[in-house]
Amino acid sequence: MKKSIPILAGVLIVAGIASYALSPYLLESEIHEDLPDSIMSDDTGDVLQTYGGTFVGVNDGIHNAEGVARVLPQNDGSQILRLEDFYSTNGPDLYVYLSVDKAATDIVSLGQLKANRGDQNYDIPHGTDLTKYDHVLVWCKPFSVLFGSAQITPQE
């Protein structure tokens, strides 16, 4: 009986840790942010887009992202990154980065991913060089794992 108590305690601890570690993979979150009113549009009323690209997921059965990334200028000269028709498998502590490559060797963090589904907006810091930081990454910070990326290119 004395031997079974530490074994039971160990099993409960491992089960608790496993449940905590796996919980982000089991939870779905969704958001549908509107376009800000300050987004610039052309003469026909269409929203201007300076850069854009399509997400390509890692597609390893665990890590994936899909959708469209667009950079939209605002009337005050700032820009936002907008993710549209976006979906990502869930994971712990996911972030949205602008990066020089898919390996996140040099990044500009736009903050934590707001939801793993839906349209969402992220402020791009003033002065960010999008010819240099031309990859949008969905990145798992604690494990340094890429879920998906979109290479953004100038749009006409």
VMD Tcl script that builds the backbone (N, CA, C; Angstrom):
set m [mol new atoms 468]
animate dup $m
set s [atomselect $m all]
$s set {name element resname resid chain x y z} {
  {N N MET 1 A 0.818 -1.202 0.000}
  {CA C MET 1 A 0.000 0.000 0.000}
  {C C MET 1 A 0.862 1.266 0.000}
  {N N LYS 2 A 1.966 1.241 0.777}
  {CA C LYS 2 A 2.836 2.415 0.850}
  {C C LYS 2 A 3.497 2.707 -0.492}
  {N N LYS 3 A 3.784 1.666 -1.279}
  {CA C LYS 3 A 4.414 1.858 -2.584}
  {C C LYS 3 A 3.436 2.437 -3.601}
  {N N SER 4 A 2.156 2.151 -3.453}
  {CA C SER 4 A 1.175 2.607 -4.441}
  {C C SER 4 A 0.871 4.102 -4.324}
  {N N ILE 5 A 1.060 4.694 -3.160}
  {CA C ILE 5 A 0.781 6.126 -2.990}
  {C C ILE 5 A 1.742 6.974 -3.827}
  {N N PRO 6 A 3.063 6.750 -3.772}
  {CA C PRO 6 A 3.949 7.545 -4.642}
  {C C PRO 6 A 3.702 7.294 -6.129}
  {N N ILE 7 A 3.366 6.056 -6.482}
  {CA C ILE 7 A 3.075 5.752 -7.885}
  {C C ILE 7 A 1.833 6.506 -8.331}
  {N N LEU 8 A 0.788 6.482 -7.512}
  {CA C LEU 8 A -0.450 7.200 -7.828}
  {C C LEU 8 A -0.182 8.704 -7.924}
  {N N ALA 9 A 0.610 9.223 -6.994}
  {CA C ALA 9 A 0.943 10.653 -7.026}
  {C C ALA 9 A 1.707 10.986 -8.309}
  {N N GLY 10 A 2.633 10.137 -8.701}
  {CA C GLY 10 A 3.390 10.345 -9.936}
  {C C GLY 10 A 2.504 10.326 -11.160}
  {N N VAL 11 A 1.574 9.376 -11.205}
  {CA C VAL 11 A 0.633 9.289 -12.329}
  {C C VAL 11 A -0.221 10.550 -12.402}
  {N N LEU 12 A -0.700 11.035 -11.263}
  {CA C LEU 12 A -1.530 12.245 -11.243}
  {C C LEU 12 A -0.731 13.475 -11.690}
  {N N ILE 13 A 0.515 13.551 -11.277}
  {CA C ILE 13 A 1.352 14.684 -11.689}
  {C C ILE 13 A 1.596 14.648 -13.197}
  {N N VAL 14 A 1.944 13.483 -13.716}
  {CA C VAL 14 A 2.180 13.344 -15.162}
  {C C VAL 14 A 0.901 13.647 -15.940}
  {N N ALA 15 A -0.242 13.164 -15.458}
  {CA C ALA 15 A -1.522 13.425 -16.129}
  {C C ALA 15 A -1.835 14.921 -16.129}
  {N N GLY 16 A -1.556 15.590 -15.021}
  {CA C GLY 16 A -1.791 17.030 -14.943}
  {C C GLY 16 A -0.916 17.802 -15.909}
  {N N ILE 17 A 0.350 17.438 -15.977}
  {CA C ILE 17 A 1.280 18.102 -16.900}
  {C C ILE 17 A 0.876 17.843 -18.349}
  {N N ALA 18 A 0.516 16.608 -18.664}
  {CA C ALA 18 A 0.092 16.264 -20.029}
  {C C ALA 18 A -1.168 17.024 -20.408}
  {N N SER 19 A -2.109 17.108 -19.480}
  {CA C SER 19 A -3.354 17.835 -19.751}
  {C C SER 19 A -3.069 19.311 -20.013}
  {N N TYR 20 A -2.185 19.911 -19.221}
  {CA C TYR 20 A -1.822 21.315 -19.412}
  {C C TYR 20 A -1.124 21.516 -20.756}
  {N N ALA 21 A -0.195 20.625 -21.081}
  {CA C ALA 21 A 0.574 20.758 -22.325}
  {C C ALA 21 A -0.292 20.565 -23.559}
  {N N LEU 22 A -1.270 19.688 -23.496}
  {CA C LEU 22 A -2.105 19.393 -24.661}
  {C C LEU 22 A -3.312 20.307 -24.794}
  {N N SER 23 A -3.682 21.024 -23.739}
  {CA C SER 23 A -4.906 21.827 -23.776}
  {C C SER 23 A -4.948 22.843 -24.909}
  {N N PRO 24 A -3.842 23.533 -25.257}
  {CA C PRO 24 A -3.937 24.471 -26.380}
  {C C PRO 24 A -4.306 23.797 -27.698}
  {N N TYR 25 A -3.924 22.547 -27.868}
  {CA C TYR 25 A -4.223 21.843 -29.109}
  {C C TYR 25 A -5.699 21.480 -29.210}
  {N N LEU 26 A -6.383 21.435 -28.088}
  {CA C LEU 26 A -7.772 21.002 -28.065}
  {C C LEU 26 A -8.752 22.164 -28.104}
  {N N LEU 27 A -8.290 23.361 -27.830}
  {CA C LEU 27 A -9.167 24.525 -27.760}
  {C C LEU 27 A -9.119 25.310 -29.070}
  {N N GLU 28 A -10.264 25.694 -29.552}
  {CA C GLU 28 A -10.367 26.532 -30.749}
  {C C GLU 28 A -10.821 27.918 -30.312}
  {N N SER 29 A -10.291 28.950 -30.947}
  {CA C SER 29 A -10.760 30.307 -30.690}
  {C C SER 29 A -10.962 31.001 -32.032}
  {N N GLU 30 A -11.944 31.891 -32.073}
  {CA C GLU 30 A -12.295 32.547 -33.332}
  {C C GLU 30 A -12.519 34.031 -33.086}
  {N N ILE 31 A -12.090 34.842 -34.050}
  {CA C ILE 31 A -12.272 36.285 -33.973}
  {C C ILE 31 A -12.584 36.799 -35.380}
  {N N HIS 32 A -13.384 37.848 -35.443}
  {CA C HIS 32 A -13.680 38.481 -36.743}
  {C C HIS 32 A -13.600 39.991 -36.550}
  {N N GLU 33 A -12.376 40.501 -36.638}
  {CA C GLU 33 A -12.180 41.935 -36.479}
  {C C GLU 33 A -12.539 42.650 -37.777}
  {N N ASP 34 A -13.195 43.790 -37.629}
  {CA C ASP 34 A -13.507 44.623 -38.786}
  {C C ASP 34 A -12.251 45.346 -39.249}
  {N N LEU 35 A -12.277 45.783 -40.499}
  {CA C LEU 35 A -11.222 46.668 -40.980}
  {C C LEU 35 A -11.343 47.992 -40.233}
  {N N PRO 36 A -10.239 48.580 -39.822}
  {CA C PRO 36 A -10.325 49.902 -39.197}
  {C C PRO 36 A -10.903 50.922 -40.177}
  {N N ASP 37 A -11.621 51.908 -39.652}
  {CA C ASP 37 A -12.203 52.961 -40.491}
  {C C ASP 37 A -11.135 53.805 -41.175}
  {N N SER 38 A -9.931 53.788 -40.619}
  {CA C SER 38 A -8.864 54.652 -41.131}
  {C C SER 38 A -8.071 54.025 -42.277}
  {N N ILE 39 A -8.516 52.876 -42.790}
  {CA C ILE 39 A -7.820 52.225 -43.903}
  {C C ILE 39 A -8.001 53.058 -45.170}
  {N N MET 40 A -6.916 53.248 -45.915}
  {CA C MET 40 A -6.970 54.025 -47.157}
  {C C MET 40 A -7.622 53.211 -48.266}
  {N N SER 41 A -8.348 53.913 -49.123}
  {CA C SER 41 A -8.943 53.252 -50.288}
  {C C SER 41 A -8.661 54.090 -51.528}
  {N N ASP 42 A -8.810 53.448 -52.677}
  {CA C ASP 42 A -8.554 54.164 -53.932}
  {C C ASP 42 A -9.813 54.900 -54.385}
  {N N ASP 43 A -9.774 55.461 -55.578}
  {CA C ASP 43 A -10.891 56.257 -56.098}
  {C C ASP 43 A -12.175 55.450 -56.247}
  {N N THR 44 A -12.043 54.138 -56.436}
  {CA C THR 44 A -13.235 53.299 -56.613}
  {C C THR 44 A -13.776 52.783 -55.283}
  {N N GLY 45 A -13.087 53.098 -54.181}
  {CA C GLY 45 A -13.532 52.634 -52.875}
  {C C GLY 45 A -12.909 51.317 -52.440}
  {N N ASP 46 A -12.083 50.732 -53.315}
  {CA C ASP 46 A -11.403 49.490 -52.942}
  {C C ASP 46 A -10.280 49.792 -51.955}
  {N N VAL 47 A -10.091 48.898 -51.002}
  {CA C VAL 47 A -9.035 49.056 -50.004}
  {C C VAL 47 A -7.673 48.915 -50.675}
  {N N LEU 48 A -6.779 49.854 -50.383}
  {CA C LEU 48 A -5.417 49.773 -50.911}
  {C C LEU 48 A -4.642 48.699 -50.155}
  {N N GLN 49 A -3.799 48.019 -50.865}
  {CA C GLN 49 A -2.972 46.975 -50.266}
  {C C GLN 49 A -1.552 47.183 -50.763}
  {N N THR 50 A -0.600 47.301 -49.840}
  {CA C THR 50 A 0.773 47.536 -50.269}
  {C C THR 50 A 1.563 46.240 -50.432}
  {N N TYR 51 A 1.294 45.257 -49.581}
  {CA C TYR 51 A 1.972 43.959 -49.646}
  {C C TYR 51 A 0.939 42.875 -49.394}
  {N N GLY 52 A 1.198 41.694 -49.931}
  {CA C GLY 52 A 0.288 40.581 -49.686}
  {C C GLY 52 A 0.952 39.250 -49.959}
  {N N GLY 53 A 0.369 38.205 -49.383}
  {CA C GLY 53 A 0.874 36.855 -49.593}
  {C C GLY 53 A -0.080 35.830 -49.014}
  {N N THR 54 A 0.156 34.575 -49.328}
  {CA C THR 54 A -0.686 33.468 -48.884}
  {C C THR 54 A 0.106 32.575 -47.937}
  {N N PHE 55 A -0.543 32.182 -46.844}
  {CA C PHE 55 A 0.114 31.311 -45.872}
  {C C PHE 55 A 0.335 29.918 -46.433}
  {N N VAL 56 A 1.490 29.385 -46.122}
  {CA C VAL 56 A 1.832 27.994 -46.407}
  {C C VAL 56 A 2.148 27.367 -45.059}
  {N N GLY 57 A 1.388 26.337 -44.708}
  {CA C GLY 57 A 1.599 25.694 -43.423}
  {C C GLY 57 A 2.717 24.679 -43.474}
  {N N VAL 58 A 3.193 24.308 -42.302}
  {CA C VAL 58 A 4.215 23.272 -42.195}
  {C C VAL 58 A 3.613 21.930 -42.597}
  {N N ASN 59 A 2.321 21.741 -42.279}
  {CA C ASN 59 A 1.564 20.543 -42.677}
  {C C ASN 59 A 2.239 19.241 -42.262}
  {N N ASP 60 A 2.665 19.196 -41.011}
  {CA C ASP 60 A 3.260 17.968 -40.492}
  {C C ASP 60 A 2.270 17.175 -39.643}
  {N N GLY 61 A 0.995 17.552 -39.710}
  {CA C GLY 61 A -0.022 16.878 -38.915}
  {C C GLY 61 A -0.279 17.563 -37.583}
  {N N ILE 62 A 0.627 18.436 -37.165}
  {CA C ILE 62 A 0.474 19.155 -35.896}
  {C C ILE 62 A 0.497 20.663 -36.119}
  {N N HIS 63 A 1.397 21.129 -36.955}
  {CA C HIS 63 A 1.602 22.566 -37.164}
  {C C HIS 63 A 1.122 22.953 -38.558}
  {N N ASN 64 A 0.164 23.891 -38.603}
  {CA C ASN 64 A -0.362 24.311 -39.895}
  {C C ASN 64 A -0.927 25.727 -39.792}
  {N N ALA 65 A -0.899 26.450 -40.882}
  {CA C ALA 65 A -1.539 27.760 -40.983}
  {C C ALA 65 A -1.932 27.968 -42.435}
  {N N GLU 66 A -3.068 28.624 -42.632}
  {CA C GLU 66 A -3.529 28.932 -43.986}
  {C C GLU 66 A -4.324 30.225 -43.957}
  {N N GLY 67 A -4.439 30.844 -45.110}
  {CA C GLY 67 A -5.151 32.106 -45.221}
  {C C GLY 67 A -4.311 33.113 -45.980}
  {N N VAL 68 A -4.706 34.375 -45.875}
  {CA C VAL 68 A -4.065 35.455 -46.622}
  {C C VAL 68 A -3.540 36.498 -45.641}
  {N N ALA 69 A -2.352 37.020 -45.934}
  {CA C ALA 69 A -1.772 38.130 -45.173}
  {C C ALA 69 A -1.732 39.350 -46.084}
  {N N ARG 70 A -2.279 40.472 -45.593}
  {CA C ARG 70 A -2.263 41.712 -46.378}
  {C C ARG 70 A -1.755 42.851 -45.503}
  {N N VAL 71 A -0.947 43.705 -46.080}
  {CA C VAL 71 A -0.509 44.920 -45.398}
  {C C VAL 71 A -1.332 46.065 -45.964}
  {N N LEU 72 A -2.018 46.774 -45.064}
  {CA C LEU 72 A -2.937 47.834 -45.475}
  {C C LEU 72 A -2.505 49.162 -44.865}
  {N N PRO 73 A -2.350 50.201 -45.702}
  {CA C PRO 73 A -1.971 51.515 -45.182}
  {C C PRO 73 A -3.179 52.223 -44.561}
  {N N GLN 74 A -2.895 53.000 -43.513}
  {CA C GLN 74 A -3.939 53.796 -42.875}
  {C C GLN 74 A -3.726 55.272 -43.208}
  {N N ASN 75 A -4.761 56.052 -43.012}
  {CA C ASN 75 A -4.718 57.476 -43.356}
  {C C ASN 75 A -3.619 58.235 -42.623}
  {N N ASP 76 A -3.239 57.781 -41.435}
  {CA C ASP 76 A -2.219 58.488 -40.652}
  {C C ASP 76 A -0.790 58.078 -41.024}
  {N N GLY 77 A -0.632 57.239 -42.056}
  {CA C GLY 77 A 0.692 56.807 -42.487}
  {C C GLY 77 A 1.146 55.490 -41.879}
  {N N SER 78 A 0.436 55.014 -40.869}
  {CA C SER 78 A 0.793 53.722 -40.282}
  {C C SER 78 A 0.236 52.595 -41.150}
  {N N GLN 79 A 0.617 51.366 -40.817}
  {CA C GLN 79 A 0.156 50.203 -41.573}
  {C C GLN 79 A -0.304 49.121 -40.606}
  {N N ILE 80 A -1.225 48.295 -41.080}
  {CA C ILE 80 A -1.623 47.128 -40.300}
  {C C ILE 80 A -1.400 45.873 -41.140}
  {N N LEU 81 A -1.139 44.794 -40.444}
  {CA C LEU 81 A -1.129 43.477 -41.070}
  {C C LEU 81 A -2.500 42.885 -40.809}
  {N N ARG 82 A -3.150 42.455 -41.858}
  {CA C ARG 82 A -4.470 41.841 -41.717}
  {C C ARG 82 A -4.388 40.395 -42.179}
  {N N LEU 83 A -4.808 39.485 -41.319}
  {CA C LEU 83 A -4.925 38.078 -41.668}
  {C C LEU 83 A -6.382 37.824 -42.007}
  {N N GLU 84 A -6.641 37.274 -43.191}
  {CA C GLU 84 A -8.012 37.031 -43.641}
  {C C GLU 84 A -8.191 35.564 -43.994}
  {N N ASP 85 A -9.417 35.081 -43.769}
  {CA C ASP 85 A -9.722 33.663 -43.989}
  {C C ASP 85 A -8.644 32.811 -43.326}
  {N N PHE 86 A -8.241 33.236 -42.146}
  {CA C PHE 86 A -7.098 32.643 -41.466}
  {C C PHE 86 A -7.517 31.454 -40.617}
  {N N TYR 87 A -6.669 30.438 -40.643}
  {CA C TYR 87 A -6.811 29.285 -39.754}
  {C C TYR 87 A -5.419 28.771 -39.409}
  {N N SER 88 A -5.244 28.444 -38.157}
  {CA C SER 88 A -4.010 27.807 -37.710}
  {C C SER 88 A -4.378 26.711 -36.725}
  {N N THR 89 A -3.644 25.605 -36.783}
  {CA C THR 89 A -3.805 24.660 -35.690}
  {C C THR 89 A -3.370 25.394 -34.433}
  {N N ASN 90 A -3.950 25.013 -33.323}
  {CA C ASN 90 A -3.655 25.711 -32.088}
  {C C ASN 90 A -2.392 25.166 -31.459}
  {N N GLY 91 A -1.790 25.960 -30.642}
  {CA C GLY 91 A -0.580 25.569 -29.941}
  {C C GLY 91 A -0.334 26.531 -28.798}
  {N N PRO 92 A 0.651 26.230 -27.976}
  {CA C PRO 92 A 0.919 27.105 -26.836}
  {C C PRO 92 A 1.667 28.366 -27.254}
  {N N ASP 93 A 1.179 29.503 -26.788}
  {CA C ASP 93 A 1.908 30.759 -26.909}
  {C C ASP 93 A 2.304 31.077 -28.351}
  {N N LEU 94 A 1.315 31.140 -29.249}
  {CA C LEU 94 A 1.583 31.451 -30.658}
  {C C LEU 94 A 1.693 32.963 -30.850}
  {N N TYR 95 A 2.662 33.371 -31.659}
  {CA C TYR 95 A 2.907 34.786 -31.937}
  {C C TYR 95 A 2.892 35.041 -33.434}
  {N N VAL 96 A 2.631 36.293 -33.792}
  {CA C VAL 96 A 2.716 36.740 -35.180}
  {C C VAL 96 A 3.979 37.587 -35.296}
  {N N TYR 97 A 4.863 37.165 -36.191}
  {CA C TYR 97 A 6.125 37.863 -36.413}
  {C C TYR 97 A 6.219 38.312 -37.864}
  {N N LEU 98 A 6.894 39.427 -38.081}
  {CA C LEU 98 A 7.459 39.756 -39.380}
  {C C LEU 98 A 8.916 39.337 -39.281}
  {N N SER 99 A 9.423 38.671 -40.299}
  {CA C SER 99 A 10.763 38.112 -40.216}
  {C C SER 99 A 11.483 38.229 -41.556}
  {N N VAL 100 A 12.791 38.104 -41.502}
  {CA C VAL 100 A 13.587 38.121 -42.729}
  {C C VAL 100 A 13.594 36.750 -43.400}
  {N N ASP 101 A 13.163 35.716 -42.673}
  {CA C ASP 101 A 13.152 34.348 -43.199}
  {C C ASP 101 A 12.165 33.500 -42.392}
  {N N LYS 102 A 12.029 32.240 -42.760}
  {CA C LYS 102 A 11.117 31.339 -42.054}
  {C C LYS 102 A 11.688 30.830 -40.736}
  {N N ALA 103 A 12.958 31.070 -40.483}
  {CA C ALA 103 A 13.609 30.563 -39.274}
  {C C ALA 103 A 13.541 31.546 -38.101}
  {N N ALA 104 A 12.929 32.691 -38.305}
  {CA C ALA 104 A 12.783 33.711 -37.257}
  {C C ALA 104 A 14.136 34.153 -36.701}
  {N N THR 105 A 15.115 34.332 -37.594}
  {CA C THR 105 A 16.443 34.751 -37.140}
  {C C THR 105 A 16.499 36.240 -36.807}
  {N N ASP 106 A 15.648 37.033 -37.439}
  {CA C ASP 106 A 15.576 38.477 -37.203}
  {C C ASP 106 A 14.106 38.844 -37.354}
  {N N ILE 107 A 13.465 39.240 -36.249}
  {CA C ILE 107 A 12.005 39.409 -36.266}
  {C C ILE 107 A 11.562 40.774 -35.751}
  {N N VAL 108 A 10.325 41.110 -36.105}
  {CA C VAL 108 A 9.563 42.181 -35.488}
  {C C VAL 108 A 8.305 41.499 -34.963}
  {N N SER 109 A 8.139 41.483 -33.651}
  {CA C SER 109 A 6.967 40.829 -33.067}
  {C C SER 109 A 5.759 41.758 -33.167}
  {N N LEU 110 A 4.666 41.217 -33.687}
  {CA C LEU 110 A 3.418 41.979 -33.760}
  {C C LEU 110 A 2.478 41.589 -32.626}
  {N N GLY 111 A 2.909 40.659 -31.801}
  {CA C GLY 111 A 2.117 40.271 -30.638}
  {C C GLY 111 A 1.611 38.849 -30.731}
  {N N GLN 112 A 0.915 38.478 -29.683}
  {CA C GLN 112 A 0.368 37.135 -29.599}
  {C C GLN 112 A -0.771 36.967 -30.608}
  {N N LEU 113 A -0.859 35.773 -31.200}
  {CA C LEU 113 A -1.959 35.466 -32.116}
  {C C LEU 113 A -3.267 35.632 -31.353}
  {N N LYS 114 A -4.206 36.396 -31.895}
  {CA C LYS 114 A -5.449 36.710 -31.189}
  {C C LYS 114 A -6.399 35.529 -31.136}
  {N N ALA 115 A -6.418 34.728 -32.182}
  {CA C ALA 115 A -7.289 33.549 -32.261}
  {C C ALA 115 A -6.736 32.654 -33.357}
  {N N ASN 116 A -7.086 31.375 -33.301}
  {CA C ASN 116 A -6.545 30.501 -34.342}
  {C C ASN 116 A -7.454 30.433 -35.568}
  {N N ARG 117 A -8.557 31.179 -35.547}
  {CA C ARG 117 A -9.445 31.278 -36.710}
  {C C ARG 117 A -9.931 32.711 -36.862}
  {N N GLY 118 A -10.085 33.129 -38.117}
  {CA C GLY 118 A -10.777 34.381 -38.373}
  {C C GLY 118 A -9.892 35.539 -38.811}
  {N N ASP 119 A -10.568 36.625 -39.179}
  {CA C ASP 119 A -9.920 37.842 -39.658}
  {C C ASP 119 A -9.399 38.640 -38.462}
  {N N GLN 120 A -8.148 39.074 -38.534}
  {CA C GLN 120 A -7.550 39.793 -37.408}
  {C C GLN 120 A -6.529 40.805 -37.893}
  {N N ASN 121 A -6.386 41.885 -37.114}
  {CA C ASN 121 A -5.515 43.006 -37.462}
  {C C ASN 121 A -4.385 43.147 -36.450}
  {N N TYR 122 A -3.195 43.493 -36.954}
  {CA C TYR 122 A -2.027 43.724 -36.106}
  {C C TYR 122 A -1.342 45.006 -36.557}
  {N N ASP 123 A -1.039 45.884 -35.611}
  {CA C ASP 123 A -0.318 47.113 -35.932}
  {C C ASP 123 A 1.127 46.788 -36.275}
  {N N ILE 124 A 1.611 47.359 -37.363}
  {CA C ILE 124 A 3.015 47.220 -37.747}
  {C C ILE 124 A 3.749 48.444 -37.207}
  {N N PRO 125 A 4.819 48.240 -36.431}
  {CA C PRO 125 A 5.547 49.395 -35.890}
  {C C PRO 125 A 6.018 50.334 -36.997}
  {N N HIS 126 A 5.895 51.630 -36.730}
  {CA C HIS 126 A 6.316 52.650 -37.695}
  {C C HIS 126 A 7.787 52.449 -38.047}
  {N N GLY 127 A 8.109 52.558 -39.322}
  {CA C GLY 127 A 9.485 52.438 -39.778}
  {C C GLY 127 A 9.928 51.021 -40.100}
  {N N THR 128 A 9.034 50.039 -39.961}
  {CA C THR 128 A 9.398 48.656 -40.285}
  {C C THR 128 A 9.611 48.531 -41.788}
  {N N ASP 129 A 10.755 48.029 -42.183}
  {CA C ASP 129 A 11.118 47.873 -43.593}
  {C C ASP 129 A 10.557 46.546 -44.113}
  {N N LEU 130 A 9.463 46.618 -44.851}
  {CA C LEU 130 A 8.811 45.401 -45.344}
  {C C LEU 130 A 9.538 44.781 -46.533}
  {N N THR 131 A 10.512 45.475 -47.089}
  {CA C THR 131 A 11.346 44.821 -48.100}
  {C C THR 131 A 12.353 43.893 -47.421}
  {N N LYS 132 A 12.655 44.172 -46.165}
  {CA C LYS 132 A 13.544 43.310 -45.373}
  {C C LYS 132 A 12.736 42.257 -44.611}
  {N N TYR 133 A 11.728 42.686 -43.878}
  {CA C TYR 133 A 10.886 41.781 -43.078}
  {C C TYR 133 A 9.704 41.345 -43.939}
  {N N ASP 134 A 9.985 40.463 -44.883}
  {CA C ASP 134 A 8.987 40.109 -45.896}
  {C C ASP 134 A 8.349 38.735 -45.686}
  {N N HIS 135 A 8.459 38.198 -44.490}
  {CA C HIS 135 A 7.787 36.942 -44.148}
  {C C HIS 135 A 6.907 37.177 -42.921}
  {N N VAL 136 A 5.667 36.728 -42.990}
  {CA C VAL 136 A 4.779 36.731 -41.829}
  {C C VAL 136 A 4.803 35.314 -41.276}
  {N N LEU 137 A 5.126 35.190 -39.996}
  {CA C LEU 137 A 5.220 33.872 -39.375}
  {C C LEU 137 A 4.188 33.717 -38.275}
  {N N VAL 138 A 3.631 32.521 -38.152}
  {CA C VAL 138 A 2.906 32.118 -36.954}
  {C C VAL 138 A 3.878 31.188 -36.238}
  {N N TRP 139 A 4.323 31.620 -35.063}
  {CA C TRP 139 A 5.465 31.007 -34.393}
  {C C TRP 139 A 5.114 30.624 -32.958}
  {N N CYS 140 A 5.458 29.415 -32.582}
  {CA C CYS 140 A 5.298 28.945 -31.205}
  {C C CYS 140 A 6.539 29.364 -30.429}
  {N N LYS 141 A 6.351 30.330 -29.547}
  {CA C LYS 141 A 7.486 30.920 -28.845}
  {C C LYS 141 A 8.200 29.931 -27.903}
  {N N PRO 142 A 7.477 29.172 -27.056}
  {CA C PRO 142 A 8.209 28.316 -26.111}
  {C C PRO 142 A 9.018 27.200 -26.765}
  {N N PHE 143 A 8.561 26.710 -27.909}
  {CA C PHE 143 A 9.244 25.590 -28.559}
  {C C PHE 143 A 10.007 26.009 -29.822}
  {N N SER 144 A 9.960 27.304 -30.168}
  {CA C SER 144 A 10.621 27.812 -31.383}
  {C C SER 144 A 10.252 26.985 -32.609}
  {N N VAL 145 A 8.930 26.872 -32.828}
  {CA C VAL 145 A 8.420 26.053 -33.928}
  {C C VAL 145 A 7.544 26.908 -34.843}
  {N N LEU 146 A 7.781 26.796 -36.130}
  {CA C LEU 146 A 6.972 27.468 -37.143}
  {C C LEU 146 A 5.690 26.682 -37.389}
  {N N PHE 147 A 4.551 27.380 -37.418}
  {CA C PHE 147 A 3.281 26.755 -37.788}
  {C C PHE 147 A 2.954 27.035 -39.248}
  {N N GLY 148 A 3.329 28.214 -39.732}
  {CA C GLY 148 A 3.098 28.568 -41.125}
  {C C GLY 148 A 3.679 29.935 -41.425}
  {N N SER 149 A 3.858 30.210 -42.713}
  {CA C SER 149 A 4.435 31.493 -43.114}
  {C C SER 149 A 3.795 31.969 -44.409}
  {N N ALA 150 A 3.829 33.284 -44.578}
  {CA C ALA 150 A 3.389 33.904 -45.833}
  {C C ALA 150 A 4.476 34.883 -46.246}
  {N N GLN 151 A 5.025 34.691 -47.430}
  {CA C GLN 151 A 5.975 35.679 -47.937}
  {C C GLN 151 A 5.158 36.792 -48.569}
  {N N ILE 152 A 5.349 38.008 -48.057}
  {CA C ILE 152 A 4.580 39.145 -48.565}
  {C C ILE 152 A 5.414 39.890 -49.604}
  {N N THR 153 A 4.763 40.200 -50.708}
  {CA C THR 153 A 5.423 40.895 -51.809}
  {C C THR 153 A 4.641 42.157 -52.143}
  {N N PRO 154 A 5.304 43.155 -52.746}
  {CA C PRO 154 A 4.601 44.379 -53.122}
  {C C PRO 154 A 3.439 44.083 -54.068}
  {N N GLN 155 A 2.338 44.796 -53.862}
  {CA C GLN 155 A 1.139 44.641 -54.684}
  {C C GLN 155 A 0.920 45.918 -55.477}
  {N N GLU 156 A 0.349 45.766 -56.637}
  {CA C GLU 156 A 0.055 46.943 -57.467}
  {C C GLU 156 A -1.413 47.245 -57.453}
}
mol reanalyze $m
mol bondsrecalc $m
mol representation Tube
mol addrep $m
